[in-house]
Amino acid sequence: MSGQESKKRRVFYYAAVLAGCVILAVLEFFPPEWSKDELINGLLGTSVKELLGAAVFMPIALRSGYRVFGFRPGAGVRDVLVFLAALLVALNNIPFIGLATGAASVTRGVKYIALYVLRSLSIGLFEELAFRGVLYPAILEKRRSSTRSIFLATAVSSALFGLVHLFNLFLGAAPGGVLLQIGYSFLIGGMCSIVLLKTGCVWLCVLIHGLFDFGGFLIEKLGEGKIWDPVTVTLTAVIGCAVLVYMLFVIFGIRPEETDFLYAPEARREEENQ
């Protein structure tokens, strides 16, 4: 490829990303009416914004050269166990007990459920591509000389992921709810970062994130009833604490050279960016 052709491709790439960001901002502050049904309008509006955000960050992640779209070379059973532990946390967020006992119920029909599933997955796709696909590898790249530095890079990127949810205050969200969202976003961010380190697959992070969001807002958006009872609280606390201890054990066992797979050689990265 000639230098002029390469320059044109770069200009087109940056223009496309900029256009996507502008459209995303317009949709955020001046949302169109997609439907007269308030719930459908909200679910569809969120899905469109998140999918557009994913479309913006996908080429950024690809051009960065970070190897987050496959599996880490040599990944084994122990690495899969990290994903399964995170998956357990996400699944536990679904109110199975409330639904099974009748304390909670989904009252909306199939079209609402389908849109809700799309909303949950699109949020996971956008946020994981942005934070685990781009931001976390970028922070980690120059800060992985020791196990301690890997832990700090993970904590910093997870804190940024949590703090970005402060933006919801400007959209009218209650302060208490936003603080709670910041807290669990920090934990989910850290968990997904460790899953990425051990498996190399951002798609697994998307799945975990999407399932967690699906369970967390299922009754609020599509149903009614009580989701918190003594058994659910106890189970959530036990699973949460056990997985937290396990994740800390995992990350403090990661050696710097184990993160090398995320970063392509400079020559290859330059070739990919042309």
N, C-alpha and C positions, 0 to 999 in steps of 0.2 A: 504494500500500500504506500503511495507517495505521501510526502509530507503535507501537501496541500489537501489531499483527500482526508488524511488523518485529522487535520485542523478543522475541516468542515464537519467531520463526524463529532468532534469534541464540542464545537459550537452548537450543533443540533442537539446533542445530549444535554448540555447545560441549559439551552433554551427550553427544551421539553420539561426538564426538572423544574425550572423556574415557573413555567406555565402551570404545571401541576400544583405547585405550592400556592400560586395565586388563586387558582380555582378552589383549592382546599380552604383557603382563608375566606373566600367569598361564601362558600357553602356553610362555613362555621358561623359567620356573623350575619349572613343574610340568607338563611335557609329557605329554599323554595317549598311550596306546599305540594307534596307528592300524592296526598290522598286526603279526602275529607275526614276519614277515620283518624282520630288523633293517635291511636296506638300504632296503626300501620304507618302513618306519617313519620312517627318517631323512629320506628324500627328500620324503615326503608331509608330514611334520611341518614341515620347513623351508619348503615351498611354502605351506602354510596360514598360517604366521606372516608370511611376506613379503607375501603377498597381503592379509592383514589390515592390515599396516603400510601398504601402498599405498592401501588403502581409507581409512585415517586421513588420509594426507597429500594425497590427491587433492582433497578439498573444501577443505583449507587452501590448496593451490596455486591453486585456482579462486577462492577468496574473496580471496586476496591481490591479485588484479588483475594479477599478472605475466603477460606475454604469452609463454608458453613452450610453448604447445600447437599453434602453427601454424608458419609460416615467416616469417623476417624480411623485411619489405618491401624489395624490391630485391635480394634475395639472388641471386647469380649463380654462374658457373662456378667462380670462385676460392673461393667459400664452400663449394661442394660438394666441392672438392679437400681442404679441411680435414677434412670428414667421411670422405672416402675414405682419407686418411692414417691417421686414427684407426681406421678399419675394418681397414686392413692390419695394424695392431698386434694387434687383436683376433683376426683370422683366423690370424695367425702363431702365436698361443698354442695353436691346435689342433695336436696332434702328427701332422701329415700325413706327415712323413718316417718317423717310427717306425711308423705304420700301414702305409705303403706298402712298407717294407722287411721288415715282419714282426717288427721288434724289439719292437713293442707291439701289443696287440690288445684289442678290446672283446669281453668274454666273456659279458656279460649279454644277456638277450633284449629283445624289443621293449617290453614293459611297463616294464622298468627304464629303457630309453632315453627313453621318453615322459615318465616321471616326472622323469628327470634334466633333460630339456629344460624342463619346467615349472618345476623348481627354479631353473635358471639364469635363465630369463626373469623369474621372480617376484622374485629377488634384484635383478636389474637394474631392475625396475619400482619396487620399494620404495625402494631407495637413491637412484635418480635423481630420483624425485619428491621425496624428502625433502631431498636435498642440492643438486641442480641446479634442481629445481622451486621450492624454497622458500628454503633457507638461502643459497645463493649469490646469488640476486637481492637478498635482504634485506641481505647484507653489502655487496654492490656498490652498492646504491642511494645511499648517502651517501658512498661512497668511489670516485668515478669522475670526479674533477675533472681527472685527467691520465692519460696512458698508464701512468706509474709506479704510480699509485694503483690502476688497474685490475689491473695485474700483482700488486700486493701483496694486493688483495682475493681474487684468484684463488688465490694461494699460501696465504693464511690459510684459506679455505674447504676447499682440498684437504688442508691439514694437519689440519684438524678431521675431515675424512672419514677420513684415515688413522688418527688417534689414537683414534677411536671403536672401532676394531678391537681396542684394548687390552682391551675388555670380554670378548673371547674367552679371556683368561687365566683369568677366573672360571668359564669353562665347561670348563676342563681342557685347553685347547690348549697345546702346547709353546711356550715362550718364543721359541725360534729361529724357529719357523713364524709366530708372531704378528708378530715384527719384520719378517720378509720380507713378510707381508701388509700391514703398515703402509706399507712402502716402495712396493709396487706400487699400493696403493690411493691413495696420494698422487699418483702419476703418472697413473693412470687418472682420478682426480678432476680434475686439472689439464687433461688432454686433453679430457674431456667438457665442462668449463666453457668451453673455447675453442670447441668445436663448438657449444655453446649460443649463445655470443656471435655466431658467424658465421652460424648458420642460424636461430636462434630456436626450434628444435624439440627439445624434451626427449625425444621418442620416438626420435630418432636416438641420443641418449645411452643410452636404455634398450637399444637394439639392440646398441650397441658393448659396453656393460657385460655384457649377457647372453651375448654371444658370447665375450667374454674369460673369463668364469667357466666357460662350457661347455668351452672348450678346456683351461683350467688344471687342472680336476679330473676330466676325462673318464676317463683311465686309472686314476687313484687310486680312483675310485668304481665304475667299470663294467668295468675290465679289468685287465691285467697287462702287465709288460714294461718296457722302457727307453725313455724319451722324449727323453733328452738325449744327443746324439752331437756330434762336432766340427762337422758341417755345420749342425745345428740351433742350436748355441751361436753359431756365427759369424753365421748368418743373423739370429738374434734380436738380436745385438749391433749389426749393421749397420742393420737396420730400426729398432731402438730409438733409436740415436743420430741417425739421419737424421731420424726423425719428431720427436725432441726438439728438434733444431736448427730444423726447420721450424716447429714450434709456437711456439717462442720468437720466431722472426721474425714470425709472424702476430700474436701478442699484443702485441708491442712496436710493431706497426703500427696497432693499433686506437685510434682517436680517441674521446674521451669522448662526442661526439654520436652515435657509432655504436651506443651502448648505450641510447639513448633509447627505442628501440622496445619494450624490456622493460617499460616503466613507463607504465601508462595514466594519463591526466589524473586529477587528484584528484576532480573532479566525477563522472567515470565510475566511478572506483573506489568512491566512496561509494554510487552507485546500485547497483553490482554486489554490494555488501556488505549491502544491505537485504534 
